[in-house]
Amino acid sequence: MMKITLEVAKVLIHAAELRARDLGIAEVIAIVDDGGNFVASHRMDHAWLASVDIAHNKAWTAVALKMPTASLAPLAVPSGELYGINTTNHGRLVVFGGGIPLSFEGRIVGAVGASGSTVANDIEVAKAAVRAFETYPKARIGSSGSLL
């Protein structure tokens, strides 16, 4: 089984930060593994302090529910199927965009969470990390299944 290493997390965070800079925003980017465990995060200068927890919880939610957090928004409205889901798990579930799972060979191996701007910008920043993950050299995957 493949695991997200710190080296990979740094690559993803770097790509996300570059996208945030392109957008002219300050973000917090968090990476978790397949169990929702913290791997790394980065708070850009002037990013909101509240975004530290939000970014981590977006990543955690994406792994816990195996879907982008943006997909939860229409389900969590008062008339939605999952109304109130954000009150479960000690309020940790985030029901707006910016958390995206990371998949490898059809399995979710982690997630990225981005927070600090509009939902649309948070999604763009998270997508930059996902693109970096998808293009990460597959030759750098170790025999143990860990990304080197």
Phi, psi and omega in degrees: 000135183277141178238149175278124178266170177298321180301314179295316179303320179296321178297315181294317179297318179300314180298318180294319179296319177301318179294319178299317178298318177302324180277351180074034183233160176251124186234162165250131180240130180234143177237132175237161178271189184294343177262007182079009180282138180301130173251309180196158172210165183214128177250113178293154177307135177073006175290149181298137177299321180299334182291343178299306179292321182298314180299315180297317181291329174297314179298315180300316179298317181299323177284314184299323182252001176055043179200157174297143180296333178298332180290341181279335186308307181291339181277339187261003177288162184310327179265003184279160180302327185249027179305129180093355182301330181293349178269354178273174178053042179058032179074016185279336182289131179255130186247031173221163192296156178130353175246127183223131177293154174251123183246143176221122181051043175080004180241142175281122184247359181167193179200161174243144173231137178229138181209146175146357183215209175289162177301317180300318178291319178301318178296316179300317180295316178297320179297327177297320177293320179298316178299319178297320178295317182293335180256003178299135185305117180296337177294345181268014177269120185287166181295337178281353182095355178276145172285132182272000000 
